[in-house]
Amino acid sequence: MEQAKTMEPTPEALGNPVARYALATRPPFLVVTLIGAFIGYATACAARVPLQPLVAVLALVLGLVVHAAVNVLNDYYDALNGTDAMNTARVFPFTGGSRFIQNGVLTTLQTARYGWILIVVAIAGGLALTNYAGLGLIAIGLPGLLIGWAYSAPPLALNSRGLGEPCVAAGFALVVIGSDFVLRQRFSSEPLIASLCYALLVTNILYINQFPDREADERAGKRHWVVRLGVARAVYGYYAIALIAYGWIILMVGAGRLPAAALLGLGAAPLSFAAARLLARFAAQPSQLAPALKMTIAAAVLHGVLLAFALTFFGPHS
């Protein structure tokens, strides 16, 4: 724990305002949006939709801005409810927030303003992108923004009501669907089908991160699944999410809704279940969970990369 604390941000280390605001978004975690976008572009390519590089890059940047805004606003709202301040079992940088507010790098007001500036930028860019992709993009982007805001923000505070896990799954499915839509310019079932395994594996990142945060979250009134189930039973939830995720890929390949090459995505399963075994062993010892947290992130990223590769080079769907 002491070693983790020495890694946390400090005003002295982040005197450069550009670095300060860039790192406040938790950039390493934005990779899951990057990979989600790649899956969406791959489903479009599998349907022989021409790649529009400028449009793809703009959509990707907007997705990253939205994710950054959600991370910043999550820090703000967790500062208001006291969760991060009382979190002594955190495993930095994976859990317990960015620590920017708690360590005096940014004030609560600065964090709130920054989060809302990012939201405004995302909305403006999204509206501009609808001129190319069509108004249907609003039906994808607006729910995504609302989910990201309502995850932490009162009065909804969906994660506190046991709805955070479905929110994360829905949000990252929308990343894939939206990325496909900007190229295809119409709705299709293909990105939804392709997105579900990835969305669930990203959900497991949130899920396992809640184990170190559980005591602080419970004291702050955040009644997510790990708090509701308790440590021992919550371990089975991680297994269940992973099994459903990989089972979905097998089912969709068997039904002919994904190409057989999509089974490459199962290459991430050993990482997921190795993490699950570590979680089962150390669920009540947060300081020992860092390897399992890393494996869970790696599993989602590896699955997404393998699936995007399979769809791009072995599509279209049969």
Secondary structure, 3 states (H helix, E strand, C coil): CHHHHHCCCCCCCCCCHHHHHHHCCCHHHHHHHHHHHHHHHHHHHHCCCCCCHHHHHHHHHHHHHHHHHHHHHHHHHHHHCCCCCCCCCCCCCCCCCCCCCCCCCCCHHHHHHHHHHHHHHHHHHHHHHHHHHCCHHHHHHHHHHHHHHHCCCCCCCHHHHCCHHHHHHHHHHHHHHHHHHHHHCCCCHHHHHHHHHHHHHHHHHHHHHHHHHHHHHHHCCCCCHHHHHCHHHHHHHHHHHHHHHHHHHHHHHHCCCCCHHHHHHHHHHHHHHHHHHHHHHHCCCHHHCHHHHHHHHHHHHHHHHHHHHHHHHHCCCC
